[in-house]
Amino acid sequence: MPHTTAAASGSRPGRTGTRGTTALLGSPLERREGRDKVTGAARYAAEHHPPARAYAWPVPAAVSRGRVLAVDDRAALDQPGVLAVLTPATAPRLGDAGDPTLSVLQDERVPHYGWYVALVVAETLEAARAGAAAVHVDYDTEPHDVTLTVDHPDGYLPETANGGHPGLRERGEPDAAFAAAPVRLDAAYRVPPEHNHPMEPHAATAEWHGDRLTVHDSSQGSTAVATALAALFELPEDHVTAVSEHVGGGFGSKGTPRPHVVLAAMAARHVGRPVTLALPRRQMPAVVGHRAETLHRVRLGADDGGRLTSVIHEITTYTSRVKEFVEQAAVPARVMYASGHSRTEHRAVPLDVPTPSWMRAPGEAPGMFALETAMDELAGTLDMDPVELRVRNEPDREPDTGRPFSSRNLVACLREGAERFGWAGRPARPGHDRRGADLVGTGVAASLYPVYQMPSRAGAHAHPDGTYTVRTNAADIGTGARTVLSQVAADALGVPLAAVRMEIGSSALPAASVAGGSSGTSSWGAAVHAACTALVARLKEHTGPLPAEGIGAEADTAETVGREADWARDAFGAHFAEVHVDTDSGEVRVRRQLGVFAAGHILNPRTARSQFIGAMTMGLGMALMEGSTMEPVFGDFTEKDLAAYHLPVHADVTDIEAHWIDEDDEHLNPMGSKGIGEIGIVGAAAAIGNAVHHATGVRFRELPLTPDRILNGLARHAGVPA
């Protein structure tokens, strides 16, 4: 097991208020559903067993672009146990849910490799799989293009990138200021396609009762799933119930409805029986979203003292021809550092690739790898300590908009992290700490993630026996949402935690936002707090015993969300890393990772620690091993399973620490919380990459830092022909 620690730095700079003084908010309580999970009592989407359940297995397209000419399902239907084969010619017609990735089996087009062209339904999982293998599809193929280049002729400037961010923002005269700067950096970086790969594959169990549909879906937001299914099957919304009570990870890939739940509902209606569809892992990269490849050009101009005068960050990425999704990787440069002139620009290229989507810290994770690596390079050019360079460029207001920060403790995170990490003893010159075959180095990078709060609803009910039920359609994707929301509720009600029953994970509950953008606790918690506060007020007005049905109250935060638009609200942090680079094998080992974060008030240190170190570990994977290759001839991802797409394991994480500075920020929500699920990955890869440079003296600008890249870089550095 890795050695990990976490501590709240309450006595450190940034702790100015009195939030979290109750026994519940701020307490490291255990997960309420923990026992159910470790004993197997918790049921996931594919583990529901309605009577007469059948199984489905999709057939993905084997070409990268074209049309289906014919589907021969005779051999499949001859397989024992096969009940039906749905094809573009036989599948029921769907309505419009506003998402073309959900329009499965609706026509003969094949927009990319892996697009579903048939679905086999059978008595058993094995029979469905065998039936799918027996389906023969004839195609009319067309030329395809899956290769991203900076100068691709089809590139365009999108009006907005993911999240509604403007595709282009410019302040002052960035090009002229860069040209005039006495110190300049102009560098290109690349982050490859990456895949979410949650432990639980995407799965759904669908069951019809007349014209009413119930699905158990592995989703980060079952309200959105129910809404989409109602539109697709042209049903009243109250005729569809989507349940996502337990979810085995998502990292963004389950943040929007995916084709599997549509296919499961379609199959269940067709065969008149409940149907379970669990996606094979090798099919997931093509149909559940991924982090798109991003090509970065970063130009930094500075004066001789290291103060930035011009920041230019331009990215090129791809989108599919099915649906536009543009990774907003240049957006962090709009917020991070003070500069008089700036341009941040996104350029998108439509290709014959699967539609990219959200992956943990979309935009910020790849964007901050490039920006924070560039800052490290600039520090080297200036012969300045990388921590001090960042401190020197601390803005007093958000550079992009001029809004004041609601709270910003980046400098405090850098200072505390440097102290805890022992940064002061770091050798100044790269490539000068050799221990046998290993070169040793340390690196630093900053982190940020915006504060989002989405409208949500909640209800709270007091029962005559002294217990309370609190209901909201939150999703617990492994984050501990049940526990933290219970703490929020009990704190607002002024009762012990044991008196509160928390109901989440069903579209039959009050509608709530998706578990994404690190917005869950802030969004749902605000609604829960409001409902419980309203209930307390009603109880104060009530005299005598409660009626048999109890007393309830509801809340909707739609009117209050966004009132703090005059403030720039972000979480900040600092990553430090120590690496050992084996000069014989090229292997990089991260010996130490340390993060310090300023993310509002930490409501539960136990679950927060889990989120921070989980994201930091994901950043380690991003730095050293995670990356996918788009094969240009076949137009398919090469690394499609966990044998080829490598993820970090315990042996890769030897010493990891997460600390935080507790902030009191009155411009957030009643709990004073910021999101913590994603800030831990932002900047982690850059810190590791900067440490590799410090160890070797070689600058690597492309992820992941695999042994072959390390050995080639060392050889070039030594003047040895590759």
ZAMARGU-4260 file (C-alpha; in steps of 0.2 Angstrom, whole numbers, plus 5000, padded with zeros to 4 digits):
<rodrens>
0) 5000/5000/5000 | 5006/5018/4996 | 5011/5029/5011 | 4998/5043/5011 | 4995/5057/5022
5) 4982/5072/5023 | 4981/5086/5034 | 4970/5102/5035 | 4982/5117/5038 | 4970/5127/5048
10) 4984/5137/5056 | 4991/5142/5039 | 4988/5157/5029 | 4970/5158/5022 | 4961/5152/5037
15) 4952/5168/5042 | 4934/5162/5047 | 4924/5151/5058 | 4916/5139/5046 | 4916/5120/5051
20) 4916/5123/5070 | 4901/5111/5072 | 4904/5092/5075 | 4898/5087/5058 | 4904/5099/5044
25) 4923/5097/5044 | 4923/5080/5052 | 4931/5064/5044 | 4916/5053/5044 | 4916/5036/5036
30) 4906/5033/5020 | 4888/5028/5025 | 4887/5015/5011 | 4905/5008/5014 | 4899/4992/5022
35) 4886/4989/5008 | 4900/4991/4995 | 4913/4979/5003 | 4900/4966/5007 | 4892/4966/4990
40) 4875/4973/4996 | 4877/4988/4985 | 4870/4985/4968 | 4877/4992/4952 | 4868/4995/4935
45) 4871/4977/4928 | 4868/4968/4945 | 4849/4971/4945 | 4840/4954/4941 | 4822/4957/4936
50) 4813/4941/4931 | 4816/4935/4913 | 4831/4946/4910 | 4839/4945/4893 | 4856/4952/4888
55) 4862/4963/4874 | 4879/4964/4865 | 4882/4978/4852 | 4891/4976/4835 | 4903/4990/4831
60) 4907/4996/4814 | 4923/4989/4807 | 4926/5004/4795 | 4931/5022/4799 | 4919/5030/4787
65) 4905/5025/4775 | 4888/5017/4775 | 4880/5000/4780 | 4875/4991/4764 | 4868/4975/4772
70) 4867/4966/4788 | 4867/4947/4787 | 4860/4941/4804 | 4855/4923/4799 | 4870/4915/4807
75) 4867/4925/4823 | 4849/4920/4824 | 4854/4902/4822 | 4865/4904/4838 | 4856/4895/4853
80) 4848/4908/4864 | 4848/4922/4852 | 4831/4931/4853 | 4833/4946/4841 | 4845/4956/4830
85) 4842/4975/4829 | 4849/4984/4814 | 4847/5001/4806 | 4833/4993/4795 | 4824/4985/4810
90) 4827/4995/4825 | 4813/5006/4831 | 4813/5025/4826 | 4819/5037/4840 | 4814/5055/4843
95) 4827/5069/4845 | 4835/5071/4862 | 4847/5085/4855 | 4862/5074/4856 | 4866/5065/4839
100) 4878/5052/4848 | 4862/5044/4855 | 4854/5042/4838 | 4859/5024/4837 | 4853/5012/4823
105) 4843/5026/4815 | 4852/5026/4798 | 4865/5017/4788 | 4879/5030/4790 | 4896/5026/4799
110) 4904/5042/4805 | 4918/5033/4814 | 4926/5016/4818 | 4916/5008/4832 | 4899/5017/4828
115) 4886/5004/4832 | 4878/4995/4817 | 4868/4981/4826 | 4863/4974/4842 | 4860/4956/4847
120) 4848/4951/4861 | 4849/4934/4869 | 4845/4923/4884 | 4863/4924/4891 | 4877/4936/4890
125) 4888/4922/4882 | 4874/4919/4869 | 4873/4938/4865 | 4892/4939/4863 | 4892/4924/4851
130) 4878/4931/4841 | 4886/4947/4839 | 4902/4939/4833 | 4891/4930/4820 | 4883/4945/4812
135) 4891/4950/4795 | 4890/4968/4789 | 4894/4974/4772 | 4900/4992/4770 | 4902/5005/4757
140) 4918/5013/4763 | 4923/5031/4760 | 4940/5039/4763 | 4943/5045/4781 | 4954/5057/4790
145) 4959/5054/4808 | 4976/5064/4809 | 4977/5080/4818 | 4989/5093/4813 | 4992/5111/4817
150) 4990/5117/4799 | 4975/5106/4795 | 4965/5114/4781 | 4948/5111/4789 | 4953/5119/4805
155) 4941/5133/4811 | 4939/5145/4826 | 4924/5139/4836 | 4912/5152/4843 | 4914/5143/4860
160) 4924/5129/4868 | 4917/5116/4880 | 4908/5125/4894 | 4903/5140/4884 | 4920/5148/4885
165) 4924/5160/4870 | 4935/5152/4858 | 4946/5167/4857 | 4950/5180/4870 | 4963/5194/4868
170) 4969/5208/4879 | 4980/5222/4873 | 4993/5219/4859 | 5000/5202/4864 | 5011/5199/4848
175) 5019/5216/4849 | 5022/5214/4868 | 5030/5197/4865 | 5041/5203/4851 | 5047/5218/4862
180) 5050/5207/4878 | 5068/5205/4883 | 5065/5187/4889 | 5054/5176/4878 | 5049/5158/4877
185) 5040/5150/4862 | 5037/5131/4864 | 5025/5118/4857 | 5018/5104/4868 | 5007/5089/4865
190) 4994/5079/4875 | 4988/5063/4867 | 4971/5056/4867 | 4966/5049/4884 | 4952/5038/4890
195) 4942/5038/4906 | 4941/5019/4909 | 4931/5019/4926 | 4932/5002/4935 | 4913/4999/4931
200) 4910/4999/4913 | 4895/5008/4906 | 4880/4997/4909 | 4861/4998/4910 | 4847/4987/4914
205) 4830/4992/4906 | 4813/4986/4910 | 4796/4992/4902 | 4779/4991/4911 | 4767/4996/4897
210) 4772/5013/4892 | 4783/5016/4907 | 4802/5014/4907 | 4813/5010/4921 | 4832/5010/4919
215) 4846/5006/4931 | 4861/5015/4923 | 4879/5018/4927 | 4878/5037/4926 | 4884/5053/4934
220) 4867/5061/4932 | 4851/5051/4930 | 4840/5066/4929 | 4848/5070/4912 | 4846/5051/4907
225) 4828/5051/4911 | 4825/5067/4901 | 4835/5060/4886 | 4825/5044/4886 | 4809/5052/4887
230) 4813/5063/4871 | 4820/5048/4862 | 4805/5036/4865 | 4793/5051/4865 | 4786/5048/4882
235) 4780/5060/4896 | 4795/5063/4907 | 4786/5056/4922 | 4784/5039/4913 | 4803/5037/4913
240) 4813/5033/4929 | 4832/5032/4928 | 4841/5025/4944 | 4860/5027/4947 | 4861/5022/4965
245) 4879/5016/4965 | 4891/5021/4951 | 4909/5013/4950 | 4918/5028/4943 | 4915/5039/4928
250) 4928/5053/4927 | 4917/5063/4915 | 4913/5048/4904 | 4896/5045/4912 | 4892/5063/4914
255) 4880/5063/4899 | 4868/5049/4893 | 4878/5037/4882 | 4872/5025/4868 | 4872/5009/4879
260) 4856/5015/4889 | 4847/5019/4873 | 4851/5002/4866 | 4846/4993/4882 | 4829/5002/4882
265) 4827/4999/4863 | 4830/4980/4865 | 4819/4978/4881 | 4804/4986/4871 | 4808/4975/4856
270) 4809/4958/4865 | 4796/4962/4879 | 4808/4958/4892 | 4820/4967/4904 | 4837/4968/4896
275) 4855/4972/4903 | 4869/4979/4892 | 4886/4981/4899 | 4899/4988/4887 | 4914/4977/4883
280) 4929/4988/4889 | 4937/4987/4871 | 4921/4996/4864 | 4921/5010/4877 | 4935/5021/4869
285) 4924/5024/4853 | 4907/5027/4861 | 4908/5035/4879 | 4919/5050/4875 | 4938/5053/4878
290) 4950/5067/4881 | 4954/5073/4863 | 4972/5076/4858 | 4978/5094/4860 | 4992/5103/4851
295) 4999/5118/4861 | 5009/5133/4857 | 5014/5144/4872 | 5023/5160/4870 | 5028/5169/4886
300) 5036/5186/4886 | 5044/5193/4902 | 5055/5207/4908 | 5072/5204/4915 | 5064/5202/4933
305) 5052/5188/4927 | 5036/5198/4926 | 5025/5192/4912 | 5021/5205/4899 | 5013/5194/4886
310) 5004/5177/4887 | 4999/5168/4871 | 4992/5151/4872 | 4985/5143/4856 | 4978/5126/4855
315) 4973/5114/4841 | 4962/5100/4844 | 4949/5089/4835 | 4931/5086/4836 | 4920/5073/4828
320) 4909/5075/4813 | 4894/5069/4824 | 4894/5082/4837 | 4905/5097/4841 | 4916/5096/4857
325) 4931/5107/4859 | 4943/5105/4873 | 4944/5122/4882 | 4963/5120/4885 | 4968/5138/4883
330) 4956/5144/4896 | 4967/5142/4911 | 4980/5154/4904 | 4966/5168/4905 | 4966/5166/4924
335) 4983/5160/4931 | 4995/5175/4930 | 4996/5193/4928 | 5001/5200/4911 | 4997/5216/4902
340) 4994/5207/4885 | 4986/5191/4882 | 4978/5180/4868 | 4971/5163/4871 | 4964/5154/4856
345) 4956/5137/4852 | 4956/5129/4834 | 4946/5114/4830 | 4948/5101/4817 | 4933/5090/4812
350) 4939/5072/4809 | 4932/5055/4807 | 4935/5051/4825 | 4923/5046/4840 | 4916/5061/4848
355) 4927/5068/4862 | 4919/5072/4879 | 4923/5076/4897 | 4937/5068/4906 | 4942/5073/4923
360) 4947/5092/4922 | 4943/5094/4904 | 4953/5109/4897 | 4962/5112/4913 | 4972/5096/4914
365) 4980/5097/4897 | 4980/5116/4896 | 4990/5117/4913 | 5002/5104/4907 | 5007/5116/4893
370) 5006/5132/4903 | 5015/5126/4919 | 5029/5117/4908 | 5031/5133/4899 | 5033/5143/4916
375) 5046/5130/4921 | 5056/5133/4905 | 5054/5152/4907 | 5061/5150/4925 | 5076/5141/4918
380) 5079/5155/4905 | 5078/5168/4919 | 5089/5157/4931 | 5075/5160/4943 | 5067/5148/4956
385) 5051/5141/4948 | 5041/5144/4964 | 5047/5162/4965 | 5042/5165/4946 | 5025/5160/4950
390) 5023/5171/4965 | 5030/5186/4956 | 5016/5185/4943 | 5002/5183/4956 | 4987/5194/4950
395) 4977/5205/4961 | 4962/5202/4950 | 4957/5189/4937 | 4967/5195/4922 | 4954/5190/4909
400) 4939/5199/4916 | 4946/5211/4929 | 4934/5203/4942 | 4940/5202/4960 | 4944/5184/4966
405) 4932/5178/4980 | 4947/5170/4987 | 4964/5165/4980 | 4977/5157/4990 | 4989/5150/4977
410) 5004/5159/4984 | 5000/5151/5001 | 4999/5134/4993 | 5016/5137/4985 | 5024/5143/5001
415) 5017/5129/5012 | 5020/5115/4998 | 5038/5121/4997 | 5041/5120/5015 | 5033/5103/5017
420) 5042/5096/5002 | 5059/5103/5007 | 5061/5113/4991 | 5074/5124/4999 | 5087/5110/4998
425) 5084/5107/4979 | 5100/5108/4968 | 5099/5123/4957 | 5106/5115/4941 | 5097/5101/4932
430) 5105/5084/4928 | 5117/5085/4943 | 5110/5073/4956 | 5115/5055/4950 | 5113/5040/4962
435) 5120/5025/4953 | 5110/5023/4936 | 5097/5035/4942 | 5096/5054/4939 | 5085/5062/4953
440) 5075/5078/4951 | 5061/5088/4958 | 5048/5099/4950 | 5033/5111/4954 | 5017/5116/4946
445) 5002/5127/4950 | 4984/5121/4949 | 4967/5128/4947 | 4950/5123/4944 | 4934/5135/4942
450) 4920/5135/4955 | 4904/5129/4947 | 4887/5128/4955 | 4872/5122/4946 | 4853/5123/4950
455) 4847/5109/4960 | 4831/5104/4970 | 4830/5095/4987 | 4817/5090/4999 | 4818/5087/5018
460) 4805/5078/5029 | 4803/5076/5048 | 4795/5061/5054 | 4785/5058/5070 | 4799/5046/5077
465) 4812/5060/5077 | 4821/5055/5061 | 4822/5064/5044 | 4822/5060/5026 | 4832/5071/5014
470) 4830/5068/4995 | 4839/5075/4980 | 4845/5066/4964 | 4863/5068/4967 | 4875/5054/4960
475) 4888/5046/4971 | 4902/5041/4959 | 4914/5035/4972 | 4916/5053/4979 | 4907/5051/4996
480) 4892/5062/4991 | 4880/5052/5002 | 4890/5055/5017 | 4894/5073/5014 | 4876/5078/5010
485) 4871/5069/5025 | 4883/5080/5035 | 4876/5095/5027 | 4858/5090/5031 | 4861/5085/5049
490) 4871/5101/5052 | 4857/5112/5045 | 4844/5102/5055 | 4854/5102/5071 | 4852/5083/5073
495) 4864/5068/5074 | 4869/5061/5058 | 4861/5044/5063 | 4844/5053/5062 | 4846/5058/5044
500) 4841/5046/5030 | 4848/5052/5013 | 4840/5047/4997 | 4850/5050/4981 | 4852/5042/4964
505) 4835/5042/4955 | 4826/5053/4943 | 4810/5050/4954 | 4818/5062/4967 | 4819/5081/4966
510) 4829/5085/4951 | 4848/5089/4953 | 4863/5093/4942 | 4875/5081/4935 | 4890/5075/4945
515) 4903/5084/4935 | 4914/5100/4935 | 4918/5097/4953 | 4901/5105/4956 | 4891/5091/4965
520) 4893/5095/4983 | 4891/5114/4981 | 4876/5112/4970 | 4867/5098/4979 | 4873/5104/4996
525) 4866/5121/4993 | 4849/5114/4989 | 4850/5102/5004 | 4854/5116/5016 | 4840/5127/5009
530) 4827/5113/5011 | 4833/5108/5028 | 4834/5126/5034 | 4816/5129/5027 | 4810/5113/5037
535) 4818/5120/5053 | 4808/5136/5051 | 4792/5126/5048 | 4795/5115/5063 | 4798/5131/5074
540) 4781/5137/5069 | 4773/5120/5072 | 4765/5116/5090 | 4761/5100/5097 | 4766/5082/5090
545) 4769/5080/5072 | 4755/5073/5061 | 4757/5055/5056 | 4763/5059/5039 | 4776/5072/5046
550) 4781/5089/5040 | 4791/5093/5024 | 4799/5107/5015 | 4807/5109/4998 | 4820/5120/4990
555) 4825/5125/4972 | 4842/5135/4970 | 4838/5140/4952 | 4835/5158/4957 | 4850/5160/4968
560) 4864/5151/4957 | 4874/5164/4948 | 4871/5179/4960 | 4890/5179/4963 | 4894/5182/4945
565) 4904/5198/4950 | 4917/5187/4958 | 4930/5176/4950 | 4928/5160/4960 | 4942/5147/4958
570) 4951/5133/4968 | 4970/5134/4968 | 4984/5122/4972 | 5002/5118/4971 | 5010/5101/4966
575) 5028/5095/4970 | 5036/5079/4964 | 5052/5070/4965 | 5057/5058/4952 | 5071/5045/4949
580) 5075/5042/4930 | 5084/5026/4926 | 5096/5030/4913 | 5098/5012/4908 | 5080/5007/4906
585) 5072/5025/4903 | 5059/5021/4917 | 5053/5036/4927 | 5048/5032/4945 | 5039/5045/4955
590) 5046/5044/4973 | 5036/5058/4981 | 5021/5068/4976 | 5014/5082/4987 | 5000/5093/4984
595) 4993/5108/4994 | 4976/5115/4989 | 4965/5130/4993 | 4947/5124/4990 | 4936/5133/5002
600) 4930/5124/5017 | 4934/5105/5017 | 4918/5097/5023 | 4924/5079/5026 | 4943/5077/5027
605) 4942/5058/5024 | 4933/5059/5008 | 4942/5075/5003 | 4959/5066/5005 | 4952/5052/4994
610) 4948/5064/4980 | 4964/5073/4981 | 4976/5058/4981 | 4965/5049/4968 | 4966/5064/4956
615) 4985/5066/4959 | 4987/5048/4955 | 4977/5051/4939 | 4990/5065/4935 | 5004/5053/4938
620) 4996/5041/4925 | 4994/5056/4913 | 5012/5060/4915 | 5020/5043/4913 | 5009/5030/4905
625) 4991/5036/4899 | 4990/5040/4881 | 4981/5032/4866 | 4986/5031/4847 | 4974/5034/4833
630) 4979/5022/4819 | 4978/5032/4803 | 4975/5017/4791 | 4961/5009/4801 | 4955/5025/4810
635) 4954/5016/4827 | 4962/5018/4844 | 4976/5005/4846 | 4975/5005/4865 | 4957/4999/4869
640) 4959/4989/4885 | 4968/4989/4901 | 4982/4978/4894 | 4987/4991/4881 | 4981/5007/4890
645) 4991/5008/4906 | 4985/5015/4922 | 4995/5018/4938 | 4994/5005/4952 | 4999/5004/4970
650) 5017/5000/4965 | 5018/5016/4955 | 5012/5027/4970 | 5025/5026/4984 | 5023/5042/4994
655) 5009/5054/4991 | 5003/5068/5002 | 4988/5079/5001 | 4986/5095/5012 | 4975/5109/5011
660) 4972/5127/5017 | 4955/5129/5024 | 4947/5145/5017 | 4933/5155/5023 | 4924/5162/5007
665) 4907/5170/5009 | 4904/5171/4990 | 4902/5152/4987 | 4887/5143/4996 | 4881/5140/5013
670) 4894/5127/5017 | 4908/5138/5010 | 4914/5124/4999 | 4923/5123/4982 | 4924/5108/4971
675) 4939/5096/4975 | 4936/5081/4963 | 4947/5088/4949 | 4959/5101/4955 | 4971/5087/4961
680) 4975/5081/4943 | 4977/5099/4936 | 4996/5103/4936 | 5001/5086/4942 | 5008/5080/4926
685) 5017/5096/4923 | 5026/5095/4941 | 5032/5077/4936 | 5037/5083/4919 | 5047/5097/4927
690) 5055/5085/4939 | 5061/5074/4925 | 5069/5089/4916 | 5077/5094/4933 | 5084/5076/4934
695) 5090/5074/4916 | 5093/5092/4909 | 5082/5086/4895 | 5065/5095/4891 | 5051/5084/4886
700) 5036/5092/4879 | 5025/5077/4874 | 5016/5066/4886 | 5017/5052/4892 | 5035/5051/4897
705) 5037/5033/4892 | 5054/5024/4893 | 5057/5025/4874 | 5054/5044/4874 | 5066/5046/4889
710) 5080/5035/4881 | 5078/5045/4865 | 5079/5061/4874 | 5094/5056/4884 | 5103/5050/4868
715) 5100/5066/4859 | 5106/5076/4874 | 5122/5066/4874 | 5124/5069/4855 | 5121/5050/4851
720) 5112/5047/4835 | 5094/5040/4838
</rodrens>
